[in-house]
Amino acid sequence: MPYEDFKPSDPVAFKIIQNAKEFGVDLLENENLLSEFLKTATTNLKQEEREKIEEIFVKLMKIEEDVQLSK
């Protein structure tokens, strides 16, 4: 089976991966990484913790963008 035909076992992860590909967010195309994120989504995170996670992702995306621009 070609890699392009691979379907993640989790339908939520599959939809996120599709959107990540469409919008060019390589980080979110990794099913294992998504599985870990989705597992933690079932835990109760405080608003402050969610904001810190969001801040980390924003910084990672900025770093990725800066690296791409410097090439």
SVG drawing of the C-alpha trace seen along z (x, -y; Angstrom):
<svg xmlns="http://www.w3.org/2000/svg" viewBox="-13 -34 32 36">
<polyline fill="none" stroke="black" stroke-width="0.4" points="0.0,0.0 1.5,-3.4 2.1,-5.9 -0.5,-8.3 -3.2,-5.6 -2.4,-5.2 -5.3,-6.0 -4.8,-6.7 -6.8,-4.5 -8.3,-7.4 -10.8,-9.4 -10.2,-12.6 -6.4,-12.2 -7.2,-11.5 -9.1,-14.8 -6.4,-16.8 -3.8,-15.2 -5.8,-16.1 -6.1,-19.7 -2.5,-19.9 -1.5,-18.8 -3.9,-21.3 -2.5,-24.2 1.1,-23.0 1.5,-22.4 4.0,-19.5 4.2,-19.1 0.6,-17.9 1.0,-15.3 2.6,-12.9 -0.1,-10.4 1.9,-9.3 2.3,-12.9 -1.4,-13.6 -2.3,-10.4 -0.4,-11.8 -2.1,-15.2 -5.5,-13.5 -4.9,-11.4 -4.2,-14.5 -7.3,-16.1 -9.3,-13.7 -7.7,-15.0 -8.9,-18.1 -6.4,-20.9 -6.7,-24.2 -7.1,-27.3 -3.6,-28.4 -2.2,-25.1 -4.1,-25.3 -2.7,-28.8 0.9,-27.6 0.4,-24.8 -0.9,-27.2 2.0,-29.5 4.4,-26.6 2.8,-25.8 2.8,-29.4 6.5,-29.6 7.2,-26.3 5.3,-27.5 7.2,-30.8 10.5,-29.0 9.5,-26.7 8.4,-29.8 11.7,-31.6 13.8,-28.5 11.9,-28.2 12.4,-31.9 16.1,-31.7 16.6,-28.9"/>
</svg>
